Amino acid sequence: MDLSKIPKTFSPRIGPEWGSGGVFGLRYYKDTLYFTLAFEAESHFIYDEDHQIYKFEYVGTKPVSGGDTYNAVETVDDKIYFGGWVHAPAIYAGREEGGSRILFNNKFSHVHEYDLRERSIRLLWKESIGDVEKWAGEISEIIYDPASDQLFLARADGHENLGVYILDPKRGSMNRLSDKPALKGSYYLDYVCFDISTIDAIEGFQCIDLYTRKWSYYQIKDLSKISIDKGGARNYSMGVATQGYGRFFAFTRSGVFIGNPVEPELEEISFVRLFDLGTSGLSPRRTTVLSVGGGFLISYNSYVEAAFHLGSQELILLSKRLNYITSPTVLLYITPPMARIVGVFGARITSMERIGDRILLGYSTTANLGGRDASLIDSGVRGITIINEDIILGENPSYSARISLEDVSGRTFGGIPLYGYKEKILTIYSDKESEMIIYEYDLGLPPQLYSEDKIEIRKGLNKIDLSGYRHIVSFNLRDKMSGVMTIDLLA
């Protein structure tokens, strides 16, 4: 494909929603590049000789907004299936005291089919509950079921009609298989496994046997008991899922779950902490995981979700923490037992795809906002950056993080991969004396905890050389305190 035909930047345009969307669903299939631009609600189909844009006119009338914000796309034979949600028409309620909002009367969940031979689009299914403030579960994942020649659909973002569904694309009929909210999923052996989602965590996993059609469930009862560094997490909401090495991987905010959710007696699920840097820590939510060279390329994103107007004075502190930038976006390459930082980018990578020896990165410069922060236009710059695949073999990029001690002290946090770095400096500016534990572990299969080292923290400046560590490190500050921690890594 002629990569020069791929648009590189999308400036803010009309797309009433909260904050910014991004470039979602990047998929190169049979000489066609597909993606959906949110929040303008534009699905693009690019060939060497043509560029088609679909603006969801089969769902409703203009102005439209949304499209997809979870990378719901699947390819089967000569078809591209894409889903998500769309306001059609979008109703922007305008400015009001304490912010602004959008009405949800015309918010539809949808699944479409694109025929590569005919270059035509067909609306397979749409649904709205027609409420001012609530919406039907968005389509956040599409997985082909080769046993029944149908499509599994995951739905967790919404108020009604959540769970795992199956759609017959030939008839357009939809049936619910599970009422447990599911955001993302993946094949695992001859099963398909999904998370069981709540607002700020996952309760476990649900897996359907493609042969018997029976469900099995894995429950996360106590995160600290399966965490490699023995600590819990404030938020471990679902990001993306994949399979490899005979294991199921669920990448979440604060880390990754690895193991066998179907038969945990063969290998228990483990939680490996990654980039748990506080309220605004990095997250793999609203992005994708890409298989490259037998390993996994995953982005842990900066500034994924935020808010300015949360409706009460008590929530002002939360708003400030959500808008506190701790770290740039990190592109992580996982080849167990290693997890290595191979790229450092701005906020935020929304999807990834390979074309030949190039990797396409869809991005947005602004968070998906919440609260009362709706806007008339998409408030970010979106685009596609093209990098070389050999990024996975190159020298580590410099990396720096700045963490508020008020936000992380008194609990376990961190999860910083150190592989490939020669200079590794941890600096703490503390308002009191305390004790810190440094945990070192890997992302092996199964993961391995190597050491727990206690360090005395003085009031004022503390510089700690991490050159004795080479795997992944997390931390536990015993006491609540004020101050700043910085982590600086140089190759």
Secondary structure, DSSP 4 states (H G I P E B T S, - for coil): --GGGS--EE---EEEEEB--EEEEEEEETTEEEEEEETBTEEEEE-SS-EEEE--TTT-PSS-EEE-SS--EEEETTEEEEEEEEETT-EEEEEETTEEEEE-TTEEEEEEEEETTTTEEEEEEEE----SS--BPP--EEEEETTTTEEEEEE-SSSBS-EEEEEETTTTEEEEEE-S----EEEETTEEEEEEE-SSSEEEEEEEETTT--EEEEE---HHHHBTTS---S---EEEEEEETTEEEEEETTEEEEE-SS-TTTS--EEEE--B-STT--B-TT--EEEETTEEEEEEBSS-EE-S--SSGGGHHHHHHHT-----EEEEEEETTEEEEEEEESS-EEEEEEETTEEEEEEESS-EE-TTBEEEE--S-EEEEEEEGGGGTSPPPPEEEEEEHHHHTTSEEEEEE-TT-SEEEEEEEESS-EEEEEEEE---SS--EEEEEEEEE-SEEEEEE-TT--SEEEEEESS---EEEEEEEE-
